[in-house]
């Protein structure tokens, strides 16, 4: 391995380590953020140099794998961990939690559909449940006969006095 290739390999390692430190820092900074899901970094070999080829299986042996040497690393994935977190009791009646898989659906400021695991909600002036950032919680409404209307999402409201 020449000097140029050794420096290139080291540089890929430094870049990947930088991403890992960024992800770890983000995980630490948001450790107390409600609904935050930590992320994990997965690495992969960037380049391989084949030193010897492999052999196919035969009746006497199972074959051999090629001998390869890695010439760098890359970040294959930064994956959020969506496993169930700890549920905590709250004194606020409008705080919600999701046990298991799923997200709350909220409406963004431009009317776009967004998803969150943060279940800290309060009511706005129209008695709609909203996130701390003002996005309205969306869900299915109920008609006058108390039947669930699943055709479209509407802002969830808490009737006055209830």
JONORMO-V374409 format. One record per backbone hydrogen bond with DSSP energy under -1.0 kcal/mol. NH is the residue of the N-H (numbers start at 1). CO is the residue of the C=O. If there is no record, write none. Layout:
[[NH/CO] [NH/CO]]
This chain:
[[6/2] [7/3] [8/4] [9/5] [10/6] [11/7] [12/8] [13/9] [14/10] [15/11] [16/12] [17/13] [18/14] [19/15] [20/16] [21/17] [22/18] [23/19] [24/20] [25/21] [26/22] [27/23] [28/24] [29/25] [30/26] [31/28] [33/30] [36/33] [40/79] [42/77] [44/74] [46/72] [49/69] [51/67] [52/67] [55/64] [58/61] [64/55] [67/52] [69/49] [71/47] [74/44] [76/42] [77/42] [79/40] [81/38] [95/92] [96/119] [104/116] [106/114] [107/136] [108/112] [111/108] [114/106] [116/104] [122/130] [124/128] [127/124] [129/156] [130/122] [131/135] [134/131] [137/129] [138/105] [139/154] [143/147] [146/143] [149/141] [154/139] [156/137] [158/127] [162/159]]
